[in-house]
């Protein structure tokens, strides 16, 4: 990237970059662009798409409903700012 291109990007982004920062950013950006050039040279035609970087897969457990004791239910409900019966009472969020 050229200094003039960096100036254009800074202008469009409406940010001020002083000369010291420009030199530092130009160096970093050009290092990144050099790395991208290396990646573009690689032959990836015969590679399978990567879904995940490891062979691990997520194993979901089946949801099982278990009965809570009345003590636990009361503790949960007592923590609610408002309740109605055995339910949390919340203000209406969506108008119909």
N, C-alpha and C positions, 0 to 999 in steps of 0.2 A: 504494500500500500504506500502510496506517495503522501507526502505532507499535505499537498493540495487536496487530495481525497479526504484525508482526515479532517482538514478544515471544513470541507463541504459537509461531511457527516456531522461535525460539531455544530455547524450553522443550522442544519435541518433539525437537529435534536434540540436546538436552542440551549446549548451548554457552552460555557467558557472553559477553554483548556489553555493553561499558560504554556510557555515554550518548554519548560522542564518536563511537564506532563506529556506534551506532544511527543517529545523524543522517547520517553519511557513507553507510551502507548504504541507508538510506531514500531518500536523494537518488539514488544509483546505480540502485536497483531501480525507482524511479518513472520515471527517464529511460528505462530499458529497456522498461518497460510502456507508456510514451508512444510509443516506437518501434513496439512491437507493434500498438498501436491504429492507427497510420498504415498498417502493412502489412495489417491486417484490412480497411481501407477500399478496398484495391485490387481491381479487377475482374479476376479471373484465370480466368474461365469459358472463354475462348477460347484459353488458352495451352496449348501442347503440354508434356507432362511433360519435365523436363530430366534427361537421363541423366548428362550431363557438361557442365561449364561451357565447354569448348572443343570444337571440331570434330575434335580429334585423336582417333585411335583406336589401340589397342594392336596392333602387328603382331608376331606371334610368329614366330620363326625355327624351322625344322624342326630337331629334335634329330638330330644326326649323330654316330654313334659313331666316334671316331678312335682309332687305336692309339697308346698311350703308349710311349715308349722305356723300356727296362729301367732306365735310370738314374733317370728320373722316378718310376717305380714303386717303386724301392728307396728313394728320398728320402722318398716319402710313407709307405711302410711303416716306415721307420726312425724316423719322427716319432711313430708309434703307441706308447702306453704298453705294449701287449701285442699280439702278432700270432700268427697261426696260418696257416702257408703264405703265400698272397698276400692274406690278409684281416686286418682289424682284429679283435682278440678283445676282446669286451666282456662285462661281467657280465650275467646274465639279469635282465631288467627285469619281464617279465610271467610269472606262474606259470600253467601250463596246468591 
